[in-house]
């Protein structure tokens, strides 16, 4: 597939959308839009905060939201209550767009509990499943550790890693459902993806917003511990 057919946008909370939301500015979440320009279909990865703005942004590109990919259940990624704040997420999105929410099998219960979204909208996946958006294939990888059903997405030489792996560091393993031993296994799995794969993390916790896996393995201390 030619690169000009792939639709891929990285959107930073508090800057590209939810500009006036102080929490969004502090949390610096990334949302991703991935799709096929030829068919006009796309999915949103971890839509939270100003979800209607996110739909407007992709529609301005002549794209339509046909689904959601959730990396994990935390409210800053899928919506819900966090630190006394109510964050818009997939429940609010469904009020505007009727679409499936793709989650990892082990995360289904956690997402439902956090967001209030019912099973009729949640589609459970196993590691290795491929979601096709037009001619764009997205491979789902189960990467537990930060949460039981954390998952990452491989698409056209890009790795969308949620809170499993950042350019510097990895996701916390001291929260409910976390498991340090499983995180080590997941990092080893991600360490085997091709070096020229570009890592796109779930937060902007570094000066750069993306980097090749070769660069990440050189500068990220977690790979020294594996």
Backbone torsions as a table, in degrees:
resi	resn	phi	psi	omega
1	UNK	NA	136.5	-179.5
2	UNK	-73.5	147.0	-178.1
3	UNK	-61.4	-28.3	-177.6
4	UNK	-72.8	-10.8	175.7
5	UNK	-85.3	-29.7	179.4
6	UNK	-70.8	127.4	173.5
7	UNK	-103.0	120.0	-177.1
8	UNK	-145.1	117.8	178.5
9	UNK	-128.7	136.8	173.9
10	UNK	-107.1	121.6	-174.1
11	UNK	-122.7	128.4	-175.0
12	UNK	-99.7	124.9	179.3
13	UNK	-65.3	142.9	-178.9
14	UNK	83.7	-7.9	179.1
15	UNK	-129.2	-60.6	-179.6
16	UNK	-81.2	-22.6	175.4
17	UNK	-154.0	165.9	-176.8
18	UNK	51.2	43.1	-172.5
19	UNK	-60.7	-33.6	-177.6
20	UNK	-94.4	6.9	-177.2
21	UNK	-90.3	112.0	-176.7
22	UNK	-62.8	-41.7	179.7
23	UNK	-63.8	-42.1	178.3
24	UNK	-61.1	-38.3	178.5
25	UNK	-66.1	-37.3	-178.8
26	UNK	-74.5	-37.4	-174.4
27	UNK	-81.7	-19.8	178.9
28	UNK	40.9	52.5	174.9
29	UNK	-74.4	146.2	168.7
30	UNK	-101.1	137.3	168.1
31	UNK	-114.3	142.7	-179.6
32	UNK	-120.1	142.3	172.2
33	UNK	-115.2	123.9	-176.2
34	UNK	-129.7	129.6	-179.3
35	UNK	-168.3	-167.6	-177.5
36	UNK	-116.5	112.9	-178.5
37	UNK	-61.0	-31.5	-176.9
38	UNK	-68.3	-38.3	-179.6
39	UNK	-93.9	-16.6	-179.6
40	UNK	77.4	13.6	-179.9
41	UNK	-98.5	144.6	173.6
42	UNK	-152.3	160.2	172.3
43	UNK	-113.7	153.0	173.4
44	UNK	-104.6	131.7	176.2
45	UNK	-96.7	118.8	176.1
46	UNK	58.0	53.5	177.6
47	UNK	-70.5	122.8	178.5
48	UNK	-150.0	168.0	-176.2
49	UNK	72.0	-113.7	-175.4
50	UNK	-90.0	77.3	-172.1
51	UNK	-68.7	-31.6	178.3
52	UNK	-66.1	-35.5	175.6
53	UNK	-62.6	-38.0	179.2
54	UNK	-63.4	-42.6	177.2
55	UNK	-62.8	-42.3	178.5
56	UNK	-60.5	-40.1	-178.0
57	UNK	-63.1	-44.9	-179.0
58	UNK	-74.7	-32.3	177.7
59	UNK	-67.3	-30.5	175.1
60	UNK	-65.4	-20.2	175.5
61	UNK	-93.4	11.9	-178.0
62	UNK	64.4	33.5	176.5
63	UNK	-114.7	153.5	177.3
64	UNK	-120.4	137.5	178.0
65	UNK	-77.2	120.7	-179.9
66	UNK	-116.9	2.8	179.2
67	UNK	178.5	171.6	178.0
68	UNK	-129.8	139.4	169.6
69	UNK	-110.9	123.9	-180.0
70	UNK	-106.1	124.3	177.7
71	UNK	-74.2	-36.1	177.8
72	UNK	-169.2	177.1	-165.5
73	UNK	-85.9	-6.5	-173.8
74	UNK	-61.1	141.3	-172.7
75	UNK	-58.0	-29.5	179.1
76	UNK	-73.7	-3.1	177.9
77	UNK	-113.9	-30.1	-177.9
78	UNK	-129.5	-0.1	-179.0
79	UNK	94.1	160.2	-178.8
80	UNK	133.8	-165.2	-177.5
81	UNK	-99.1	131.2	-179.7
82	UNK	-149.4	124.4	176.5
83	UNK	54.1	37.8	179.2
84	UNK	81.6	1.5	179.9
85	UNK	-107.2	142.2	173.5
86	UNK	-99.8	119.5	-175.4
87	UNK	-108.3	127.0	173.9
88	UNK	-63.7	147.7	179.7
89	UNK	-160.5	-138.1	-172.9
90	UNK	-66.0	-30.9	178.1
91	UNK	-63.4	-44.0	177.4
92	UNK	-66.9	-37.2	179.6
93	UNK	-61.8	-39.3	-178.6
94	UNK	-66.6	-20.8	175.1
95	UNK	-68.7	-22.2	-179.5
96	UNK	-106.4	-37.9	-177.3
97	UNK	-128.8	120.3	177.9
98	UNK	-85.5	104.8	-174.8
99	UNK	-150.0	160.3	177.8
100	UNK	-74.6	148.9	175.5
101	UNK	-110.2	112.4	-175.7
102	UNK	-90.8	119.1	-177.7
103	UNK	-129.1	162.4	174.4
104	UNK	-77.2	146.1	-173.4
105	UNK	-52.1	-44.8	-177.4
106	UNK	-72.0	-8.9	-177.0
107	UNK	-102.0	-8.2	-172.9
108	UNK	-55.7	-51.0	-178.5
109	UNK	-62.5	-39.5	-178.9
110	UNK	-66.3	-42.3	179.4
111	UNK	-65.4	-43.5	179.7
112	UNK	-61.4	-43.3	-178.7
113	UNK	-66.8	-38.0	-176.7
114	UNK	-75.2	-38.1	-171.4
115	UNK	-105.1	-21.1	-175.6
116	UNK	82.2	0.9	177.9
117	UNK	-72.3	134.9	-175.4
118	UNK	-85.3	166.5	-175.6
119	UNK	-60.4	-24.3	-176.9
120	UNK	-63.9	-23.0	179.4
121	UNK	-101.3	-10.8	-176.5
122	UNK	-95.1	127.2	177.8
123	UNK	-111.7	117.5	-176.3
124	UNK	-87.0	139.2	-178.6
125	UNK	-128.8	156.2	172.6
126	UNK	-106.7	161.8	179.0
127	UNK	-60.8	134.6	-178.7
128	UNK	97.0	-11.8	176.1
129	UNK	-61.6	148.7	178.5
130	UNK	-118.9	125.6	176.5
131	UNK	-103.7	122.6	-179.2
132	UNK	-101.6	124.4	174.6
133	UNK	-112.5	100.6	-168.4
134	UNK	61.4	-125.4	178.2
135	UNK	-95.4	6.3	-179.4
136	UNK	-93.3	119.2	179.8
137	UNK	-99.2	128.2	178.5
138	UNK	-115.3	118.8	179.9
139	UNK	-93.2	129.8	-177.1
140	UNK	-96.8	129.2	179.8
141	UNK	-118.3	124.3	176.0
142	UNK	-76.1	119.1	-178.1
143	UNK	-130.2	69.9	-178.8
144	UNK	-65.4	163.0	179.9
145	UNK	141.5	-57.8	174.4
146	UNK	-71.5	-42.3	170.9
147	UNK	-141.7	167.3	-177.2
148	UNK	-61.8	-35.0	-175.3
149	UNK	-117.9	28.3	175.3
150	UNK	-56.0	141.6	178.1
151	UNK	-141.8	152.1	177.8
152	UNK	-117.6	164.9	-175.5
153	UNK	-130.4	128.6	175.6
154	UNK	-104.8	126.2	178.8
155	UNK	-149.8	116.6	173.0
156	UNK	49.2	52.8	176.4
157	UNK	75.8	16.6	178.5
158	UNK	-123.7	140.8	176.7
159	UNK	-117.6	110.4	175.9
160	UNK	-93.1	110.3	-163.2
161	UNK	-106.7	1.5	-179.8
162	UNK	55.1	-134.4	179.1
163	UNK	-102.3	16.0	175.4
164	UNK	-75.1	-46.5	-176.4
165	UNK	-139.5	130.7	173.3
166	UNK	-108.8	172.3	175.7
167	UNK	-61.7	-34.5	176.7
168	UNK	-129.8	111.0	-179.8
169	UNK	92.8	-174.1	179.5
170	UNK	-142.0	-179.6	-178.4
171	UNK	-68.5	152.8	178.9
172	UNK	-64.5	148.5	178.7
173	UNK	-123.7	26.4	179.5
174	UNK	-117.7	18.9	-179.1
175	UNK	-108.2	164.7	-179.3
176	UNK	-54.3	129.2	179.5
177	UNK	87.8	-4.7	-178.6
178	UNK	-79.2	159.4	-178.0
179	UNK	-153.5	107.0	-177.4
180	UNK	-57.9	-39.8	-178.4
181	UNK	-65.2	-39.6	178.6
182	UNK	-70.3	-32.8	176.5
183	UNK	-61.3	-42.0	178.1
184	UNK	-58.8	-44.6	179.2
185	UNK	-62.6	-40.1	-179.3
186	UNK	-67.7	-39.8	178.2
187	UNK	-65.3	-37.0	176.1
188	UNK	-63.7	-39.1	177.2
189	UNK	-61.8	-47.8	-178.9
190	UNK	-68.2	-29.3	178.1
191	UNK	-65.9	-13.3	-179.2
192	UNK	-95.2	-2.9	177.4
193	UNK	-71.8	154.8	-176.9
194	UNK	-54.5	143.6	-176.2
195	UNK	-61.3	-27.8	-178.4
196	UNK	-85.6	1.2	173.7
197	UNK	-66.1	136.4	-179.0
198	UNK	-94.5	124.3	178.9
199	UNK	-84.0	127.3	173.9
200	UNK	-119.3	108.5	-173.1
201	UNK	-84.8	174.3	-179.6
202	UNK	-83.5	-16.0	177.8
203	UNK	-139.4	155.7	173.2
204	UNK	-94.2	84.6	-179.7
205	UNK	-99.5	11.7	179.7
206	UNK	-142.8	169.9	-178.5
207	UNK	-62.4	-37.3	-179.8
208	UNK	-92.5	153.3	-179.2
209	UNK	-94.9	-14.0	178.8
210	UNK	-161.5	163.2	177.9
211	UNK	-164.6	159.3	176.2
212	UNK	-70.8	156.2	178.3
213	UNK	-63.8	-30.6	175.5
214	UNK	-60.4	-44.7	179.0
215	UNK	-67.2	-41.4	-179.1
216	UNK	-62.0	-44.0	-179.4
217	UNK	-66.1	-24.0	177.4
218	UNK	-80.4	-35.1	-172.0
219	UNK	-106.1	-13.6	-176.1
220	UNK	-94.1	119.0	-174.8
221	UNK	-61.4	-23.9	-175.9
222	UNK	-62.2	-29.4	-179.1
223	UNK	-76.1	-14.0	174.2
224	UNK	-77.1	-17.1	-175.6
225	UNK	-96.4	-5.9	-174.0
226	UNK	-87.6	NA	NA
